[in-house]
């Protein structure tokens, strides 16, 4: 297996040569709750990622997509979608090489709105990579992240090890999100791994497409 360092070098070399398209990473805000603090965290993560570079980053706010409760009668594995909102969502999910999920912890798990969005499509998630930034009380949302990892594994999404966890009490003490140096460093570590794995999983998808042709 290629190391993170070799994968990162390979990605940089390919991008310089122009032999592959730039990676696209979707930063998915997994809460639609009014007054959610995740929007500040997600915006900061987006700025941090863009400063890091190595990919194109796009913020995906579930509150903007109005998916509602899952209303597709068919198995998403078949991709026979009946509704325009599902088709649009599937196209957006498909357009990314990897994801960063920004998730709060509700009752030891992640929000139902995110589970619903994950369930709408299937193949569009397959053979991608993901990082998770959790947030919550003193536990900082880590139980939500662990629950999310189980679902992503079933969707054939490879989650990276680095996992920034944001405790709300100190970081929002002034009412505005102020990340610690440790959280910032953790996000960079996650990006190191996510870019490497997103590049590797793109190669997996390309190999599968070639063998099916």
C-alpha positions in Angstrom: 0.0 0.0 0.0 1.3 3.5 -0.9 2.1 5.7 2.1 0.4 9.0 2.7 3.7 10.7 1.7 4.0 8.8 -1.6 0.4 9.4 -2.4 0.7 13.1 -1.7 3.8 13.3 -3.9 2.1 11.4 -6.7 -0.9 13.7 -6.5 1.2 16.8 -6.7 3.2 15.4 -9.6 0.0 14.6 -11.5 -1.5 18.0 -10.9 1.7 19.7 -12.1 1.8 17.6 -15.3 -2.0 18.3 -15.8 -2.7 14.6 -16.4 -5.7 14.5 -14.0 -8.3 17.0 -13.0 -8.1 18.7 -9.6 -9.7 16.9 -6.8 -13.1 18.1 -5.6 -13.9 17.9 -1.9 -17.4 18.6 -0.5 -17.6 20.0 3.0 -21.0 18.7 4.1 -22.7 20.5 7.0 -24.8 17.8 8.6 -27.2 19.8 10.7 -30.3 21.7 9.6 -31.3 22.8 13.1 -32.2 26.5 13.5 -29.5 28.4 15.3 -26.9 25.7 14.7 -23.4 26.5 15.5 -22.1 24.3 12.8 -22.3 27.0 10.2 -19.5 28.9 11.9 -17.4 25.8 12.2 -18.1 24.8 8.6 -17.2 28.2 7.2 -13.9 28.2 9.2 -13.1 24.7 7.9 -13.8 25.8 4.4 -11.4 28.8 4.8 -8.8 26.5 6.3 -9.1 24.0 3.5 -8.8 26.6 0.8 -5.7 28.0 2.4 -4.3 24.4 2.5 -5.0 23.9 -1.2 -4.4 20.7 -3.2 -8.1 20.5 -4.2 -11.3 22.5 -4.9 -13.5 22.8 -1.9 -17.3 23.5 -1.8 -19.6 23.9 1.2 -22.7 21.8 1.0 -25.4 22.9 3.5 -28.1 20.3 3.8 -30.5 23.1 4.8 -30.2 24.4 1.2 -31.3 21.2 -0.5 -34.8 20.6 0.9 -34.6 16.8 0.6 -37.3 16.1 3.1 -37.8 12.5 4.3 -36.7 9.8 1.9 -39.4 9.6 -0.7 -37.9 7.3 -3.4 -39.6 4.0 -3.7 -36.8 2.2 -5.5 -33.5 0.8 -4.3 -30.9 3.6 -4.6 -28.4 1.1 -5.8 -30.4 1.0 -9.1 -30.3 4.8 -9.5 -33.9 4.9 -10.9 -34.8 8.1 -9.2 -38.3 9.5 -9.5 -37.8 13.0 -8.2 -35.8 15.9 -9.4 -34.5 16.7 -5.9 -33.0 13.2 -5.8 -31.4 13.5 -9.2 -29.9 16.9 -8.3 -28.6 15.6 -5.0 -27.1 12.5 -6.7 -25.3 14.6 -9.3 -23.8 16.8 -6.5 -22.6 13.9 -4.5 -21.2 12.2 -7.6 -19.2 15.4 -8.5 -16.9 15.1 -5.5 -13.8 12.9 -5.0 -14.0 13.2 -1.2 -16.0 14.7 1.6 -15.5 16.5 5.0 -18.5 16.0 7.2 -19.2 18.6 9.9 -21.4 16.9 12.4 -22.9 17.6 15.8 -23.8 14.9 18.4 -27.5 14.4 19.2 -28.2 11.7 21.7 -24.9 9.8 21.1 -25.3 9.9 17.3 -25.4 12.2 14.3 -28.5 14.1 13.0 -31.3 12.4 11.2 -31.1 15.0 8.4 -27.6 13.7 7.6 -28.7 10.1 7.7 -31.6 10.9 5.4 -29.2 12.6 2.9 -26.8 9.7 3.0 -29.7 7.2 2.4 -31.0 9.0 -0.7 -28.3 7.7 -3.0 -25.8 4.9 -2.9 -23.5 4.4 -5.9 -22.7 8.1 -5.9 -20.9 7.7 -2.5 -19.0 4.6 -3.5 -15.2 4.5 -3.5 -14.7 8.0 -2.1 -12.8 9.2 1.0 -14.0 11.2 3.9 -12.9 13.1 7.0 -15.1 14.0 9.9 -15.1 17.1 12.1 -17.4 16.6 15.1 -18.7 19.1 17.6 -20.7 19.0 20.8 -20.5 19.4 24.5 -17.4 18.3 26.5 -17.4 15.0 24.5 -17.0 17.2 21.4 -19.2 15.0 19.3 -16.9 12.0 19.1 -19.8 9.5 19.5 -21.6 11.0 16.5 -18.4 10.6 14.5 -18.1 6.9 15.4 -21.7 6.3 14.5 -21.2 8.1 11.2 -18.1 5.9 10.4 -20.3 2.8 10.5 -22.8 4.2 7.9 -20.0 5.5 5.7 -18.4 2.1 5.6 -21.6 0.6 4.3 -21.6 3.2 1.6 -18.1 2.2 0.6 -16.6 5.5 1.8 -13.1 5.2 3.3 -12.8 7.4 6.4 -9.4 8.8 7.4 -8.0 8.4 10.9 -7.5 12.1 11.8 -10.6 13.4 13.4 -10.9 17.0 14.7 -13.3 17.3 17.6 -14.7 20.7 18.7 -15.9 21.1 22.2 -18.5 23.9 22.1 -18.1 25.3 25.6 -14.6 26.7 25.3 -14.7 27.5 21.6 -17.9 29.5 21.7 -17.4 31.1 25.1 -17.7 34.6 23.5 -20.6 33.5 21.3 -18.3 33.4 18.2 -16.3 30.3 17.2 -12.7 30.7 18.2 -10.7 27.5 17.3 -7.8 26.5 19.4 -4.3 25.8 17.9 -4.9 22.1 18.5 -8.1 22.0 16.5 -6.5 23.9 13.6 -3.6 21.5 13.5 -6.0 18.5 13.6 -7.8 19.8 10.6 -4.6 20.1 8.7 -3.7 16.6 9.6 -7.1 15.4 8.4 -6.5 17.2 5.1 -3.1 15.6 4.7 -4.8 12.2 4.9 -8.0 13.1 3.0 -6.2 14.4 -0.1 -4.0 11.3 -0.2 -6.9 8.9 0.1 -9.2 10.9 -2.2 -6.5 10.6 -4.9 -6.1 6.9 -4.2 -9.9 6.2 -4.3 -10.1 8.1 -7.6 -7.7 5.6 -9.0 -9.9 2.8 -7.7 -12.9 4.2 -9.5 -11.0 4.7 -12.7 -9.7 1.1 -12.5 -13.2 -0.2 -12.0 -14.6 1.9 -14.9 -11.8 0.6 -17.2 -12.5 -3.1 -16.3 -16.3 -2.6 -16.9 -15.7 -1.0 -20.3 
